[in-house]
């Protein structure tokens, strides 16, 4: 697995690209089953589940 760059969520080395928004993301901020980043996963979950979803700012 090759490093693509820096994770656009947390700043760690990025190995994945979100299929929805195109962000480069690390393994911790990526859902391999859905192939999306943690931010897009939060926005696609049911409204009842959003309160437990961690929101992060880009480029902290």
Residue pairs with C-beta under 8 A, 6 or more apart in sequence:
1 15
2 15
3 13
3 14
3 15
4 14
4 15
4 16
4 17
4 24
5 13
5 14
5 24
6 12
6 13
6 14
6 24
7 13
7 14
7 24
7 25
7 26
7 29
8 14
8 23
8 24
8 25
8 37
8 58
8 59
9 23
9 25
9 26
9 29
9 37
9 38
9 39
9 56
9 58
10 26
10 28
10 29
10 56
10 60
11 60
12 26
12 28
13 26
14 24
14 25
14 26
15 25
15 26
15 27
15 30
16 24
16 25
16 26
16 27
16 30
16 32
16 35
16 37
17 23
17 24
17 25
18 25
18 30
18 35
18 36
18 37
18 39
18 40
19 35
19 36
20 36
20 37
20 40
20 44
21 36
21 37
21 39
21 40
23 37
23 39
25 37
25 38
28 38
29 37
29 38
29 39
29 56
30 36
30 37
30 38
31 37
31 38
31 41
34 41
34 44
36 44
38 54
38 56
39 56
39 58
41 53
42 50
42 53
42 54
42 55
45 53
